[in-house]
Amino acid sequence: MSLQQVHAFYEVLMLDSSIYEAYFNNCSNRGLLGSWHWDTNKIVNFAATFGYEFTEHELTHVWFESESIYTHNSLSEAPHSQLKELVTV
């Protein structure tokens, strides 16, 4: 499955700093106020040079799948004492 290709590609990026540096330099653009923007088309093409095959849709699916897990976990782990304080105020 191509989603596995996306995960495998990012594993390689995390293990090899020279590949990550090339990825960063070729696939990102600096935006306003110091933000960074990633070009999904460039990422797909960059990954293909290393033999990974996936689509832009699959790439963004993996990005947002991971993000939603972290967001959900951080919300569900709120201490009950903080919730009680909000209720009593």
Gaussian input, Z-matrix of N, CA and C with variables (Angstrom, degrees):
# hf/3-21g

backbone

0 1
 N
 C     1     B1
 C     2     B2     1     A1
 N     3     B3     2     A2     1     D1
 C     4     B4     3     A3     2     D2
 C     5     B5     4     A4     3     D3
 N     6     B6     5     A5     4     D4
 C     7     B7     6     A6     5     D5
 C     8     B8     7     A7     6     D6
 N     9     B9     8     A8     7     D7
 C    10    B10     9     A9     8     D8
 C    11    B11    10    A10     9     D9
 N    12    B12    11    A11    10    D10
 C    13    B13    12    A12    11    D11
 C    14    B14    13    A13    12    D12
 N    15    B15    14    A14    13    D13
 C    16    B16    15    A15    14    D14
 C    17    B17    16    A16    15    D15
 N    18    B18    17    A17    16    D16
 C    19    B19    18    A18    17    D17
 C    20    B20    19    A19    18    D18
 N    21    B21    20    A20    19    D19
 C    22    B22    21    A21    20    D20
 C    23    B23    22    A22    21    D21
 N    24    B24    23    A23    22    D22
 C    25    B25    24    A24    23    D23
 C    26    B26    25    A25    24    D24
 N    27    B27    26    A26    25    D25
 C    28    B28    27    A27    26    D26
 C    29    B29    28    A28    27    D27
 N    30    B30    29    A29    28    D28
 C    31    B31    30    A30    29    D29
 C    32    B32    31    A31    30    D30
 N    33    B33    32    A32    31    D31
 C    34    B34    33    A33    32    D32
 C    35    B35    34    A34    33    D33
 N    36    B36    35    A35    34    D34
 C    37    B37    36    A36    35    D35
 C    38    B38    37    A37    36    D36
 N    39    B39    38    A38    37    D37
 C    40    B40    39    A39    38    D38
 C    41    B41    40    A40    39    D39
 N    42    B42    41    A41    40    D40
 C    43    B43    42    A42    41    D41
 C    44    B44    43    A43    42    D42
 N    45    B45    44    A44    43    D43
 C    46    B46    45    A45    44    D44
 C    47    B47    46    A46    45    D45
 N    48    B48    47    A47    46    D46
 C    49    B49    48    A48    47    D47
 C    50    B50    49    A49    48    D48
 N    51    B51    50    A50    49    D49
 C    52    B52    51    A51    50    D50
 C    53    B53    52    A52    51    D51
 N    54    B54    53    A53    52    D52
 C    55    B55    54    A54    53    D53
 C    56    B56    55    A55    54    D54
 N    57    B57    56    A56    55    D55
 C    58    B58    57    A57    56    D56
 C    59    B59    58    A58    57    D57
 N    60    B60    59    A59    58    D58
 C    61    B61    60    A60    59    D59
 C    62    B62    61    A61    60    D60
 N    63    B63    62    A62    61    D61
 C    64    B64    63    A63    62    D62
 C    65    B65    64    A64    63    D63
 N    66    B66    65    A65    64    D64
 C    67    B67    66    A66    65    D65
 C    68    B68    67    A67    66    D66
 N    69    B69    68    A68    67    D67
 C    70    B70    69    A69    68    D68
 C    71    B71    70    A70    69    D69
 N    72    B72    71    A71    70    D70
 C    73    B73    72    A72    71    D71
 C    74    B74    73    A73    72    D72
 N    75    B75    74    A74    73    D73
 C    76    B76    75    A75    74    D74
 C    77    B77    76    A76    75    D75
 N    78    B78    77    A77    76    D76
 C    79    B79    78    A78    77    D77
 C    80    B80    79    A79    78    D78
 N    81    B81    80    A80    79    D79
 C    82    B82    81    A81    80    D80
 C    83    B83    82    A82    81    D81
 N    84    B84    83    A83    82    D82
 C    85    B85    84    A84    83    D83
 C    86    B86    85    A85    84    D84
 N    87    B87    86    A86    85    D85
 C    88    B88    87    A87    86    D86
 C    89    B89    88    A88    87    D87
 N    90    B90    89    A89    88    D88
 C    91    B91    90    A90    89    D89
 C    92    B92    91    A91    90    D90
 N    93    B93    92    A92    91    D91
 C    94    B94    93    A93    92    D92
 C    95    B95    94    A94    93    D93
 N    96    B96    95    A95    94    D94
 C    97    B97    96    A96    95    D95
 C    98    B98    97    A97    96    D96
 N    99    B99    98    A98    97    D97
 C   100   B100    99    A99    98    D98
 C   101   B101   100   A100    99    D99
 N   102   B102   101   A101   100   D100
 C   103   B103   102   A102   101   D101
 C   104   B104   103   A103   102   D102
 N   105   B105   104   A104   103   D103
 C   106   B106   105   A105   104   D104
 C   107   B107   106   A106   105   D105
 N   108   B108   107   A107   106   D106
 C   109   B109   108   A108   107   D107
 C   110   B110   109   A109   108   D108
 N   111   B111   110   A110   109   D109
 C   112   B112   111   A111   110   D110
 C   113   B113   112   A112   111   D111
 N   114   B114   113   A113   112   D112
 C   115   B115   114   A114   113   D113
 C   116   B116   115   A115   114   D114
 N   117   B117   116   A116   115   D115
 C   118   B118   117   A117   116   D116
 C   119   B119   118   A118   117   D117
 N   120   B120   119   A119   118   D118
 C   121   B121   120   A120   119   D119
 C   122   B122   121   A121   120   D120
 N   123   B123   122   A122   121   D121
 C   124   B124   123   A123   122   D122
 C   125   B125   124   A124   123   D123
 N   126   B126   125   A125   124   D124
 C   127   B127   126   A126   125   D125
 C   128   B128   127   A127   126   D126
 N   129   B129   128   A128   127   D127
 C   130   B130   129   A129   128   D128
 C   131   B131   130   A130   129   D129
 N   132   B132   131   A131   130   D130
 C   133   B133   132   A132   131   D131
 C   134   B134   133   A133   132   D132
 N   135   B135   134   A134   133   D133
 C   136   B136   135   A135   134   D134
 C   137   B137   136   A136   135   D135
 N   138   B138   137   A137   136   D136
 C   139   B139   138   A138   137   D137
 C   140   B140   139   A139   138   D138
 N   141   B141   140   A140   139   D139
 C   142   B142   141   A141   140   D140
 C   143   B143   142   A142   141   D141
 N   144   B144   143   A143   142   D142
 C   145   B145   144   A144   143   D143
 C   146   B146   145   A145   144   D144
 N   147   B147   146   A146   145   D145
 C   148   B148   147   A147   146   D146
 C   149   B149   148   A148   147   D147
 N   150   B150   149   A149   148   D148
 C   151   B151   150   A150   149   D149
 C   152   B152   151   A151   150   D150
 N   153   B153   152   A152   151   D151
 C   154   B154   153   A153   152   D152
 C   155   B155   154   A154   153   D153
 N   156   B156   155   A155   154   D154
 C   157   B157   156   A156   155   D155
 C   158   B158   157   A157   156   D156
 N   159   B159   158   A158   157   D157
 C   160   B160   159   A159   158   D158
 C   161   B161   160   A160   159   D159
 N   162   B162   161   A161   160   D160
 C   163   B163   162   A162   161   D161
 C   164   B164   163   A163   162   D162
 N   165   B165   164   A164   163   D163
 C   166   B166   165   A165   164   D164
 C   167   B167   166   A166   165   D165
 N   168   B168   167   A167   166   D166
 C   169   B169   168   A168   167   D167
 C   170   B170   169   A169   168   D168
 N   171   B171   170   A170   169   D169
 C   172   B172   171   A171   170   D170
 C   173   B173   172   A172   171   D171
 N   174   B174   173   A173   172   D172
 C   175   B175   174   A174   173   D173
 C   176   B176   175   A175   174   D174
 N   177   B177   176   A176   175   D175
 C   178   B178   177   A177   176   D176
 C   179   B179   178   A178   177   D177
 N   180   B180   179   A179   178   D178
 C   181   B181   180   A180   179   D179
 C   182   B182   181   A181   180   D180
 N   183   B183   182   A182   181   D181
 C   184   B184   183   A183   182   D182
 C   185   B185   184   A184   183   D183
 N   186   B186   185   A185   184   D184
 C   187   B187   186   A186   185   D185
 C   188   B188   187   A187   186   D186
 N   189   B189   188   A188   187   D187
 C   190   B190   189   A189   188   D188
 C   191   B191   190   A190   189   D189
 N   192   B192   191   A191   190   D190
 C   193   B193   192   A192   191   D191
 C   194   B194   193   A193   192   D192
 N   195   B195   194   A194   193   D193
 C   196   B196   195   A195   194   D194
 C   197   B197   196   A196   195   D195
 N   198   B198   197   A197   196   D196
 C   199   B199   198   A198   197   D197
 C   200   B200   199   A199   198   D198
 N   201   B201   200   A200   199   D199
 C   202   B202   201   A201   200   D200
 C   203   B203   202   A202   201   D201
 N   204   B204   203   A203   202   D202
 C   205   B205   204   A204   203   D203
 C   206   B206   205   A205   204   D204
 N   207   B207   206   A206   205   D205
 C   208   B208   207   A207   206   D206
 C   209   B209   208   A208   207   D207
 N   210   B210   209   A209   208   D208
 C   211   B211   210   A210   209   D209
 C   212   B212   211   A211   210   D210
 N   213   B213   212   A212   211   D211
 C   214   B214   213   A213   212   D212
 C   215   B215   214   A214   213   D213
 N   216   B216   215   A215   214   D214
 C   217   B217   216   A216   215   D215
 C   218   B218   217   A217   216   D216
 N   219   B219   218   A218   217   D217
 C   220   B220   219   A219   218   D218
 C   221   B221   220   A220   219   D219
 N   222   B222   221   A221   220   D220
 C   223   B223   222   A222   221   D221
 C   224   B224   223   A223   222   D222
 N   225   B225   224   A224   223   D223
 C   226   B226   225   A225   224   D224
 C   227   B227   226   A226   225   D225
 N   228   B228   227   A227   226   D226
 C   229   B229   228   A228   227   D227
 C   230   B230   229   A229   228   D228
 N   231   B231   230   A230   229   D229
 C   232   B232   231   A231   230   D230
 C   233   B233   232   A232   231   D231
 N   234   B234   233   A233   232   D232
 C   235   B235   234   A234   233   D233
 C   236   B236   235   A235   234   D234
 N   237   B237   236   A236   235   D235
 C   238   B238   237   A237   236   D236
 C   239   B239   238   A238   237   D237
 N   240   B240   239   A239   238   D238
 C   241   B241   240   A240   239   D239
 C   242   B242   241   A241   240   D240
 N   243   B243   242   A242   241   D241
 C   244   B244   243   A243   242   D242
 C   245   B245   244   A244   243   D243
 N   246   B246   245   A245   244   D244
 C   247   B247   246   A246   245   D245
 C   248   B248   247   A247   246   D246
 N   249   B249   248   A248   247   D247
 C   250   B250   249   A249   248   D248
 C   251   B251   250   A250   249   D249
 N   252   B252   251   A251   250   D250
 C   253   B253   252   A252   251   D251
 C   254   B254   253   A253   252   D252
 N   255   B255   254   A254   253   D253
 C   256   B256   255   A255   254   D254
 C   257   B257   256   A256   255   D255
 N   258   B258   257   A257   256   D256
 C   259   B259   258   A258   257   D257
 C   260   B260   259   A259   258   D258
 N   261   B261   260   A260   259   D259
 C   262   B262   261   A261   260   D260
 C   263   B263   262   A262   261   D261
 N   264   B264   263   A263   262   D262
 C   265   B265   264   A264   263   D263
 C   266   B266   265   A265   264   D264

   B1=1.4565
   B2=1.5314
   B3=1.2994
   B4=1.4610
   B5=1.5235
   B6=1.3285
   B7=1.4630
   B8=1.5232
   B9=1.3286
   B10=1.4625
   B11=1.5226
   B12=1.3205
   B13=1.4596
   B14=1.5339
   B15=1.3238
   B16=1.4692
   B17=1.5263
   B18=1.3273
   B19=1.4627
   B20=1.5255
   B21=1.3192
   B22=1.4623
   B23=1.5270
   B24=1.3210
   B25=1.4540
   B26=1.5298
   B27=1.3251
   B28=1.4640
   B29=1.5245
   B30=1.3225
   B31=1.4651
   B32=1.5259
   B33=1.3301
   B34=1.4647
   B35=1.5232
   B36=1.3188
   B37=1.4628
   B38=1.5245
   B39=1.3127
   B40=1.4587
   B41=1.5335
   B42=1.3096
   B43=1.4635
   B44=1.5209
   B45=1.3219
   B46=1.4582
   B47=1.5288
   B48=1.3218
   B49=1.4625
   B50=1.5261
   B51=1.3226
   B52=1.4686
   B53=1.5302
   B54=1.3158
   B55=1.4674
   B56=1.5229
   B57=1.3440
   B58=1.4650
   B59=1.5244
   B60=1.3133
   B61=1.4713
   B62=1.5264
   B63=1.3391
   B64=1.4651
   B65=1.5290
   B66=1.3267
   B67=1.4733
   B68=1.5298
   B69=1.3198
   B70=1.4518
   B71=1.5341
   B72=1.3189
   B73=1.4672
   B74=1.5266
   B75=1.3211
   B76=1.4709
   B77=1.5236
   B78=1.3126
   B79=1.4704
   B80=1.5249
   B81=1.3189
   B82=1.4644
   B83=1.5193
   B84=1.3197
   B85=1.4615
   B86=1.5161
   B87=1.3082
   B88=1.4662
   B89=1.5218
   B90=1.3376
   B91=1.4543
   B92=1.5163
   B93=1.2928
   B94=1.4548
   B95=1.5202
   B96=1.3128
   B97=1.4654
   B98=1.5291
   B99=1.3187
   B100=1.4544
   B101=1.5155
   B102=1.3083
   B103=1.4626
   B104=1.5334
   B105=1.3047
   B106=1.4683
   B107=1.5186
   B108=1.3192
   B109=1.4579
   B110=1.5267
   B111=1.3083
   B112=1.4577
   B113=1.5134
   B114=1.3170
   B115=1.4594
   B116=1.5306
   B117=1.3251
   B118=1.4653
   B119=1.5304
   B120=1.3224
   B121=1.4610
   B122=1.5317
   B123=1.3242
   B124=1.4624
   B125=1.5275
   B126=1.3281
   B127=1.4668
   B128=1.5202
   B129=1.3248
   B130=1.4682
   B131=1.5315
   B132=1.3304
   B133=1.4665
   B134=1.5286
   B135=1.3307
   B136=1.4581
   B137=1.5297
   B138=1.3168
   B139=1.4635
   B140=1.5260
   B141=1.3263
   B142=1.4645
   B143=1.5302
   B144=1.3357
   B145=1.4718
   B146=1.5218
   B147=1.3219
   B148=1.4615
   B149=1.5282
   B150=1.3306
   B151=1.4579
   B152=1.5181
   B153=1.3175
   B154=1.4691
   B155=1.5212
   B156=1.3216
   B157=1.4617
   B158=1.5192
   B159=1.3295
   B160=1.4541
   B161=1.5174
   B162=1.3160
   B163=1.4706
   B164=1.5304
   B165=1.3153
   B166=1.4622
   B167=1.5306
   B168=1.3229
   B169=1.4696
   B170=1.5297
   B171=1.3260
   B172=1.4639
   B173=1.5278
   B174=1.3230
   B175=1.4584
   B176=1.5265
   B177=1.3167
   B178=1.4643
   B179=1.5236
   B180=1.3223
   B181=1.4718
   B182=1.5248
   B183=1.3252
   B184=1.4606
   B185=1.5222
   B186=1.3343
   B187=1.4645
   B188=1.5167
   B189=1.3222
   B190=1.4554
   B191=1.5145
   B192=1.3039
   B193=1.4611
   B194=1.5233
   B195=1.2987
   B196=1.4620
   B197=1.5171
   B198=1.3249
   B199=1.4561
   B200=1.5205
   B201=1.3233
   B202=1.4612
   B203=1.5239
   B204=1.3110
   B205=1.4624
   B206=1.5218
   B207=1.3388
   B208=1.4532
   B209=1.5199
   B210=1.3120
   B211=1.4563
   B212=1.5162
   B213=1.3184
   B214=1.4660
   B215=1.5208
   B216=1.3342
   B217=1.4524
   B218=1.5265
   B219=1.3151
   B220=1.4571
   B221=1.5251
   B222=1.3201
   B223=1.4586
   B224=1.5191
   B225=1.3092
   B226=1.4555
   B227=1.5198
   B228=1.3354
   B229=1.4514
   B230=1.5281
   B231=1.3222
   B232=1.4612
   B233=1.5222
   B234=1.3369
   B235=1.4745
   B236=1.5265
   B237=1.3329
   B238=1.4649
   B239=1.5204
   B240=1.3295
   B241=1.4603
   B242=1.5248
   B243=1.3201
   B244=1.4563
   B245=1.5148
   B246=1.3163
   B247=1.4611
   B248=1.5279
   B249=1.3486
   B250=1.4603
   B251=1.5171
   B252=1.3547
   B253=1.4646
   B254=1.5205
   B255=1.3112
   B256=1.4476
   B257=1.5214
   B258=1.3085
   B259=1.4554
   B260=1.5254
   B261=1.3270
   B262=1.4689
   B263=1.5225
   B264=1.3306
   B265=1.4678
   B266=1.4903
   A1=109.11
   A2=117.30
   A3=122.46
   A4=113.40
   A5=117.64
   A6=119.15
   A7=110.05
   A8=116.09
   A9=120.30
   A10=110.60
   A11=116.89
   A12=121.48
   A13=110.56
   A14=116.28
   A15=120.30
   A16=109.66
   A17=116.42
   A18=120.79
   A19=110.86
   A20=117.33
   A21=121.42
   A22=110.97
   A23=116.62
   A24=121.20
   A25=110.86
   A26=117.26
   A27=120.17
   A28=112.02
   A29=117.79
   A30=120.11
   A31=110.26
   A32=116.82
   A33=121.25
   A34=109.84
   A35=117.62
   A36=120.73
   A37=111.60
   A38=116.41
   A39=119.96
   A40=112.07
   A41=117.06
   A42=120.77
   A43=113.82
   A44=117.92
   A45=121.11
   A46=110.18
   A47=116.20
   A48=120.21
   A49=112.76
   A50=118.41
   A51=119.13
   A52=110.81
   A53=117.39
   A54=120.35
   A55=109.43
   A56=116.95
   A57=119.26
   A58=110.88
   A59=117.34
   A60=120.47
   A61=110.90
   A62=117.01
   A63=120.45
   A64=110.42
   A65=116.80
   A66=122.60
   A67=110.05
   A68=116.25
   A69=121.47
   A70=111.04
   A71=116.61
   A72=121.12
   A73=113.05
   A74=117.16
   A75=120.57
   A76=114.68
   A77=117.66
   A78=119.54
   A79=114.87
   A80=118.25
   A81=119.50
   A82=110.66
   A83=114.60
   A84=122.40
   A85=107.93
   A86=116.14
   A87=120.11
   A88=109.23
   A89=115.73
   A90=121.34
   A91=111.56
   A92=115.23
   A93=121.62
   A94=111.32
   A95=115.75
   A96=123.34
   A97=113.15
   A98=116.29
   A99=120.64
   A100=115.62
   A101=118.82
   A102=120.88
   A103=109.39
   A104=115.94
   A105=121.51
   A106=108.84
   A107=115.97
   A108=122.07
   A109=108.20
   A110=115.55
   A111=121.33
   A112=109.89
   A113=116.34
   A114=123.35
   A115=107.75
   A116=116.25
   A117=120.26
   A118=112.27
   A119=117.47
   A120=120.36
   A121=110.41
   A122=116.29
   A123=120.06
   A124=111.45
   A125=116.77
   A126=120.28
   A127=110.31
   A128=117.16
   A129=121.44
   A130=109.95
   A131=116.48
   A132=120.36
   A133=111.78
   A134=117.36
   A135=121.87
   A136=109.92
   A137=117.06
   A138=121.33
   A139=110.84
   A140=117.12
   A141=121.49
   A142=111.26
   A143=117.21
   A144=119.23
   A145=111.57
   A146=117.30
   A147=122.41
   A148=111.84
   A149=116.32
   A150=120.63
   A151=115.59
   A152=118.14
   A153=121.14
   A154=109.06
   A155=115.87
   A156=120.74
   A157=110.48
   A158=114.52
   A159=121.93
   A160=108.41
   A161=115.92
   A162=121.49
   A163=110.64
   A164=115.49
   A165=120.47
   A166=110.34
   A167=115.81
   A168=120.28
   A169=110.40
   A170=116.71
   A171=120.23
   A172=111.21
   A173=116.29
   A174=120.77
   A175=110.87
   A176=117.01
   A177=119.77
   A178=111.40
   A179=116.76
   A180=119.80
   A181=110.01
   A182=116.83
   A183=120.60
   A184=110.57
   A185=117.38
   A186=120.20
   A187=111.33
   A188=117.28
   A189=120.37
   A190=112.70
   A191=117.57
   A192=120.84
   A193=108.82
   A194=118.09
   A195=122.36
   A196=110.93
   A197=117.06
   A198=121.18
   A199=111.07
   A200=117.96
   A201=120.11
   A202=111.02
   A203=118.09
   A204=121.23
   A205=109.31
   A206=117.73
   A207=121.19
   A208=111.06
   A209=117.49
   A210=120.88
   A211=110.07
   A212=116.80
   A213=121.17
   A214=110.51
   A215=117.78
   A216=121.17
   A217=111.67
   A218=118.12
   A219=120.12
   A220=110.67
   A221=117.73
   A222=120.14
   A223=111.44
   A224=117.39
   A225=120.21
   A226=112.35
   A227=118.05
   A228=120.84
   A229=112.62
   A230=118.34
   A231=120.60
   A232=109.52
   A233=116.94
   A234=119.65
   A235=111.41
   A236=115.50
   A237=120.45
   A238=111.00
   A239=117.92
   A240=119.74
   A241=110.98
   A242=117.67
   A243=120.09
   A244=111.08
   A245=116.66
   A246=120.08
   A247=110.84
   A248=117.15
   A249=120.34
   A250=111.26
   A251=116.12
   A252=119.48
   A253=110.73
   A254=117.79
   A255=120.97
   A256=111.75
   A257=116.13
   A258=121.31
   A259=110.80
   A260=117.92
   A261=120.88
   A262=113.02
   A263=118.16
   A264=120.39
   A265=111.51
   D1=145.49
   D2=-176.89
   D3=-69.14
   D4=-25.92
   D5=176.83
   D6=-63.33
   D7=-34.48
   D8=175.42
   D9=-65.03
   D10=-33.57
   D11=177.26
   D12=-64.36
   D13=-40.37
   D14=178.62
   D15=-62.58
   D16=-48.07
   D17=179.88
   D18=-60.95
   D19=-43.30
   D20=179.84
   D21=-63.20
   D22=-41.17
   D23=178.12
   D24=-59.80
   D25=-46.22
   D26=-179.46
   D27=-68.63
   D28=-29.31
   D29=174.49
   D30=-63.72
   D31=-42.24
   D32=177.91
   D33=-63.78
   D34=-41.41
   D35=178.89
   D36=-59.25
   D37=-39.68
   D38=-178.03
   D39=-74.03
   D40=-24.27
   D41=-178.00
   D42=-89.11
   D43=-25.24
   D44=-174.77
   D45=-122.36
   D46=106.54
   D47=-174.83
   D48=-66.77
   D49=-29.31
   D50=179.15
   D51=-70.82
   D52=-37.00
   D53=176.32
   D54=-68.46
   D55=-40.82
   D56=178.61
   D57=-62.81
   D58=-40.93
   D59=179.32
   D60=-61.80
   D61=-42.85
   D62=177.15
   D63=-64.31
   D64=-41.34
   D65=176.90
   D66=-58.85
   D67=-49.43
   D68=-178.48
   D69=-61.44
   D70=-46.13
   D71=-177.57
   D72=-69.31
   D73=-32.66
   D74=-175.89
   D75=-93.18
   D76=-22.23
   D77=-170.13
   D78=-115.57
   D79=-2.19
   D80=-178.50
   D81=-121.58
   D82=156.88
   D83=177.23
   D84=-133.64
   D85=137.40
   D86=177.47
   D87=-77.96
   D88=130.52
   D89=-179.71
   D90=-104.53
   D91=-161.05
   D92=179.26
   D93=-69.56
   D94=147.72
   D95=175.00
   D96=56.64
   D97=32.71
   D98=175.95
   D99=77.66
   D100=10.71
   D101=178.87
   D102=-79.45
   D103=158.18
   D104=178.50
   D105=-117.77
   D106=141.07
   D107=179.60
   D108=-122.14
   D109=135.30
   D110=-178.35
   D111=-103.28
   D112=133.05
   D113=179.25
   D114=-93.10
   D115=105.47
   D116=-175.00
   D117=-62.11
   D118=-35.33
   D119=178.27
   D120=-63.21
   D121=-43.98
   D122=178.28
   D123=-64.72
   D124=-37.20
   D125=179.36
   D126=-64.74
   D127=-44.98
   D128=179.27
   D129=-60.54
   D130=-44.54
   D131=179.56
   D132=-67.28
   D133=-39.80
   D134=178.34
   D135=-62.87
   D136=-45.91
   D137=179.34
   D138=-61.69
   D139=-36.50
   D140=-179.34
   D141=-62.80
   D142=-29.84
   D143=178.35
   D144=-66.20
   D145=-17.84
   D146=177.36
   D147=-103.96
   D148=6.98
   D149=176.26
   D150=92.34
   D151=7.01
   D152=178.93
   D153=-91.08
   D154=136.63
   D155=-178.46
   D156=-125.51
   D157=115.38
   D158=174.95
   D159=-158.66
   D160=164.31
   D161=-177.68
   D162=-97.54
   D163=167.90
   D164=175.47
   D165=-61.11
   D166=-39.15
   D167=179.40
   D168=-61.46
   D169=-44.51
   D170=179.44
   D171=-64.97
   D172=-37.78
   D173=177.58
   D174=-61.47
   D175=-50.42
   D176=-178.93
   D177=-67.08
   D178=-31.43
   D179=176.15
   D180=-60.15
   D181=-45.54
   D182=179.66
   D183=-65.68
   D184=-41.01
   D185=178.52
   D186=-58.68
   D187=-50.39
   D188=-174.88
   D189=-78.35
   D190=-27.27
   D191=174.27
   D192=-61.72
   D193=-45.79
   D194=179.82
   D195=-66.29
   D196=-42.48
   D197=-178.08
   D198=-63.75
   D199=-41.19
   D200=-177.47
   D201=-67.36
   D202=-31.82
   D203=177.69
   D204=-64.79
   D205=-45.99
   D206=-179.20
   D207=-66.21
   D208=-41.53
   D209=179.99
   D210=-63.52
   D211=-44.78
   D212=-179.36
   D213=-62.25
   D214=-45.50
   D215=-178.79
   D216=-64.17
   D217=-40.75
   D218=-178.05
   D219=-67.80
   D220=-33.36
   D221=178.60
   D222=-74.79
   D223=-36.59
   D224=-175.84
   D225=-77.97
   D226=-12.89
   D227=-178.06
   D228=-99.64
   D229=16.73
   D230=179.16
   D231=-66.16
   D232=132.13
   D233=-179.57
   D234=-62.91
   D235=142.26
   D236=-179.53
   D237=-65.31
   D238=-31.24
   D239=-179.76
   D240=-63.26
   D241=-37.45
   D242=177.57
   D243=-67.32
   D244=-37.28
   D245=177.85
   D246=-65.18
   D247=-40.19
   D248=178.37
   D249=-62.79
   D250=-39.18
   D251=178.84
   D252=-62.97
   D253=-39.06
   D254=179.64
   D255=-65.85
   D256=-36.58
   D257=-178.66
   D258=-70.94
   D259=-37.85
   D260=-175.25
   D261=-80.98
   D262=-14.18
   D263=-177.87
   D264=-76.41

